[in-house]
Amino acid sequence: MDKRTHIINTALNTFYQKGIHSVGINEILKLANVAKKTLYNHFVSKDELVCACLELRDQRFNQWLSKQIADCKTPQQVASALFSAITSWIDNKAPELGDFNGCFFINTAAEYPQPDHPIALQCKAHKQAVLDLLITTLSQTAQLQNQTAKATQLAQLLMTLKEGMICQARVTHTTNHFLQNPKFLAQLMDAQA
């Protein structure tokens, strides 16, 4: 692994577990076992390092989620796969995402409240990418082909439930298992029909 990638991985893990503003560059240097000059050869500022961490997390999360919902044939299967995947992540059974500590993008956006800050914009772009993935996946099901508006509406609902599930799990340290209940999901999907 090259130095730049090593620094990003170290920073991402540390920022995700502790928060961004509570971690100084010196802690990243110590944990990554690199000199300050090496870090600044790759990143001109802490904000640039945070952006690199967000980019890596975005890639990891979206690749992981894409695999989880890839083979779904119906909207109900998409919902079921989505909530099962989020539950496995919350339960620390998604090693590619690390130990669960909420959503890195929600956590980071809370630390950068100005909506036009580059870091806040990157967090917003991640959420849009996840929503787009859900819309695309739902649009490919037989029930929602050529029904973009309906697929978009359902994707927005699933996104809101997913976000709530993650936030509630982060705060309460519990999983919302009712979102995995096939009967509940069937009722939810029927209500959207």
N, C-alpha and C positions, 0 to 999 in steps of 0.2 A: 504494500500500500504506500502510495507517495505521501509526502509530508502534508500537502494541502488537504488531501482526503482524510488523513489521520487527524489533523486539527479540526476539520469540520465534524467528523464523527465524535470526537471528544467533546467539542463544544455543544453539539446537538444533545448528546446524552446528559451533559451537565445542566444545560439550560432547561431541558425538558423536566428534569427531576427537581431543580431548585428555583427556576425562574430566571429571567434574563437580567433584570436589574440587580438581583441579589448576588450575581456571579461577576467577579471582576476578571479582567484579562489575565492578571497574575495567576489566578486559580486555573484558568484554561492552560496557561503556559506550563504550570507545574504538573497538571494532570496529563497533558500531552507530551511532557518532557521535551519541549522545544524552547529555543531561545526567542526572546522578544523580536529580534531582527528577522528570524525565520517567519514568525507569524506575520509581521508587517511587510515582508516580501510578497505575501500572498493576499493580505487583506489590509486596506488602507485605514480601516476603522472597525470598531466593534459592530457597528450597524451593518457593515458589509459582510462581516462574519455571520451575523444573525440572518441576513438574507440568504447566504449560502446554506445555512442550516435549514431554513424554511424550504428552500428549493429541494434539498435532499429528502426532507421529511415528506414533502408533497409527492415526489417520485415514489418513495417507498410505500406511502399510504395508498396512493391511487393504483399502483401495480398490485398491491395486496388485495384491495377491494375489488379490482377488476377480476381477479382470479376467483374471488369468493362468489361473484354473481354471474360469471360468464356463461354458465350452462343453463340458466333459467329459461323456461319456456312460457311461463305465465306470470302475470303481475304478482299473484300470490307467492309464487316461488321466489321472485325477486325480493319481495318484502321479507319472506322467511329467511332467505340466505343473508340478506342485509343484517337483520337483527341477530341471527346466529353468529355472524362474523363479528359484530360489535360485542356481543356477549363473550365470545372467545377472547377478544382483545382485553375486555374489562377483567376477565378471569385470568389474565396473564398467560393465555394459551396461543398467542400470536407472536412467536419469538422475533419475527422480522420487525415488529413495532416496539419491542422492549417492554419493560414493566409499565403497566398502565398508570398514567398520572393525568388523566383527562386528555383533552385535545390540545396539542401543542399550538395550534393556530388560534384557538379561543384564548388560551392562556397568554399567548404573545400579544394578541390584539388588545387584551385588557391592560397590558403594560405600555401600549402605544395607542392611546385613545384618539389622537388626531387622525381623522379619516383619510387625509391626503398624505400622511407619512408613508414613505416607500415600504416600510415593514407592514403597516396596516393594510396597504394596498395589496401586498403579497398574500397576506392572510385572507383577504376578501377574494382574491383570485383563486386560492385553493378551494374555498367553499363553492365557488362557481364551477370549478373543474369537477368537484364531486357531484354537484347537482347535474351537470352536463352528462356525466357518466351514467347517472340514474336515468335521466331522460332517454339517452341513447339505448340503454339496456331495455327499458320498458317499451320503447318504440319498436324494438325488434321482436317483441312477443306477438303471437298471432292476434290476440285480442286488441292490441293497440297499434297495429300497423296502420299507417296513414291517418293516425289520430294524434298528431303532435300536441295539440292543446290539452287533450285528456292525459297523455303521457306526462306532459309538463306539470299539470295539476297534481297528479299522483306522485310524481317525483318530489315536488315541493312538500307534500304532506309527509312522505317517507323521510325526507331530509330533516324536517322539523322534529319528527319523532326521534330520529337518530341523534340529532343534536341534543335534545332533551334527555335522552337515555344516557349519553356520554356525560353531560353536565351533572345529572342526578347521581350517577355512579361515582363521579369524582368527588362530589360533596358528601354523599352518604356512605360511600364505600360498599354499595350494594348494586345488584344487577336487577333491571326491570324485566323479570322473566315473563310477565304477561304479554310482552311484545313478541314472544316466541310461541304463544298459544295459537295453534292452527285455527281454532274456532274464532278467536278474536280477529285474526288476520283475514279470515274468510268474510266476517261481518264488515270489516274495514274496507275490503276490496269491493264487496257488494254495494256498500254505501257510495262508493266512487263511481259505480257503473252508470 
